């Protein structure tokens, strides 16, 4: 990790999100940000936004002079034949650059780490999140990405000499043709077309797009926005103040810049683990302990043992906060060693990027069947825990001692005795012996044994026509109707419950969006096995837990839903599994409508 702490300041992130009317954007720290927005109209077949967004980034010097060619980022696979106006920044337009269609194919980059949502859509699953945008553009990953794209050395970019001008981009259909526009370009186009955008798509081009990003305090010659945050704005207001945010890397805390050691989802049971080592024996007479300090709480593991030169995985099972945040996890160790005692954990929200309202007039003549994704999956793992048991080894420890036995040896009278001698002649003699007063002493030792644990995750999934589809035959149905899903995750382990957290999260992706642009976060029943189903569809007249197949989907085609099951946590990491299932499309809902009229 590059030592940037001294050089990156609570960045001026003048990013503002289109939040629901009446919602206040709250942020910690000194971020220069605010936001607003409102609901979105459903549009028409020829004038519609399908919730596709991105950003245009320009590196500028402190006085606003461009230091790089602007470039676009988006999570969506935007085709090259989209109409666009080139890579021109708001600063260049305000400096006199004209708005003119570019004849070259449109290009944008898809970042390896997905962008957060930039422009709020018309439903709860497509709301932009202020903190997500703050974290993303203040991360080392984003700074490195911009440095690579702009051709500016990373150390130079974050030195404080540069700023990033960030503009929201919307990809939408207008007059039956597809466009890419920043807020500034939409205002200029609206002026040139005598108000065509304001008449047909006001909620996008003159509300949620320009209000997605603006300044809270003046910078680069642009004023702070103090006008409406929940209504339509004019072309002049957009051109003078809206659709631009500023990021400056100066003294940003290091934990926000560095890549996270752990990434967890909000409101989830997770496990954080470390590996302990010791060159000497850690036994019941000399135990080790570890305390994890996480989000204001402490989790202590005592009675840790291991043989000399051994290692031991130690973990804490905890529940993540309900809102996205970045945490520093501190680990204190007694009686052993670990390689690191500080970790950065990023808590992210896997908000639904819900598919847009399916329309009867939707078409996709150039559709080709995409390949199924293959996300990294880990379906089994193992870990072990040391225990110690005393091995008795008795040995006799001698203690030889002399046991004295004094006895009198009498002498006979002899010629040297005077006549009539009455003395007793003799001496005291010790007739004792050596005796062993030793004892049995236990010279035992600790025997260490390792208990092996293992866990596995398997998944299955079924997709069927919704129960109220009138003409479905088995798993064959007409396009335009809803499908229901039931995914099951089965977790098995030979360990106590404190060692794991069963599957908690499943996300489904769909072929009409290339298994990429939109997804549904499934509802989890909990328990083991865990069951996952669609949440109620806001576009369903009857509130059914379904996903609607597109009316244009080709006949005789397998409509395959892909689901990624994650957040099964163990001491040795997260388990995950890919599952999929299909229904078969034959005909469309129009066939049923026509037959009902006959």
LINWOWO-V826574 format. One record per run of one state. SS is the DSSP state (H for helix, E for strand, C for the rest). FROM is the first residue (numbers start at 1). LEN is the number of residues. If there is no record, write none. Layout:
# LINWOWO-V826574
ss->SS from->FROM len->LEN
ss->SS from->FROM len->LEN
This chain:
# LINWOWO-V826574
ss->C from->1 len->47
ss->E from->48 len->14
ss->C from->62 len->4
ss->E from->66 len->1
ss->C from->67 len->4
ss->E from->71 len->4
ss->C from->75 len->8
ss->E from->83 len->1
ss->C from->84 len->6
ss->H from->90 len->5
ss->C from->95 len->14
ss->E from->109 len->1
ss->C from->110 len->14
ss->H from->124 len->3
ss->C from->127 len->3
ss->H from->130 len->8
ss->C from->138 len->2
ss->H from->140 len->11
ss->C from->151 len->3
ss->H from->154 len->8
ss->E from->162 len->13
ss->C from->175 len->2
ss->E from->177 len->6
ss->H from->183 len->10
ss->C from->193 len->3
ss->H from->196 len->5
ss->C from->201 len->1
ss->H from->202 len->7
ss->C from->209 len->1
ss->H from->210 len->3
ss->C from->213 len->1
ss->E from->214 len->1
ss->C from->215 len->4
ss->E from->219 len->1
ss->C from->220 len->2
ss->E from->222 len->1
ss->C from->223 len->12
ss->H from->235 len->7
ss->E from->242 len->1
ss->C from->243 len->2
ss->E from->245 len->4
ss->C from->249 len->5
ss->H from->254 len->4
ss->C from->258 len->4
ss->E from->262 len->4
ss->C from->266 len->3
ss->E from->269 len->9
ss->C from->278 len->4
ss->E from->282 len->1
ss->C from->283 len->5
ss->E from->288 len->7
ss->C from->295 len->2
ss->E from->297 len->8
ss->C from->305 len->1
ss->E from->306 len->1
ss->C from->307 len->4
ss->E from->311 len->9
ss->C from->320 len->5
ss->E from->325 len->10
ss->C from->335 len->2
ss->E from->337 len->2
ss->C from->339 len->3
ss->E from->342 len->7
ss->C from->349 len->29
ss->E from->378 len->1
ss->C from->379 len->1
ss->E from->380 len->12
ss->C from->392 len->2
ss->E from->394 len->4
ss->C from->398 len->2
ss->E from->400 len->4
ss->C from->404 len->2
ss->E from->406 len->6
ss->C from->412 len->13
ss->E from->425 len->6
ss->C from->431 len->2
ss->E from->433 len->4
ss->C from->437 len->2
ss->E from->439 len->4
ss->C from->443 len->2
ss->E from->445 len->21
ss->C from->466 len->7
ss->E from->473 len->1
ss->C from->474 len->2
ss->E from->476 len->4
ss->C from->480 len->2
ss->E from->482 len->12
ss->C from->494 len->3
ss->H from->497 len->3
ss->E from->500 len->2
ss->C from->502 len->3
ss->E from->505 len->6
ss->H from->511 len->3
ss->C from->514 len->5
ss->E from->519 len->3
ss->C from->522 len->1
ss->E from->523 len->2
ss->C from->525 len->5
ss->E from->530 len->4
ss->C from->534 len->13
ss->E from->547 len->2
ss->C from->549 len->8
ss->E from->557 len->14
ss->C from->571 len->2
ss->E from->573 len->16
ss->H from->589 len->9
ss->C from->598 len->1
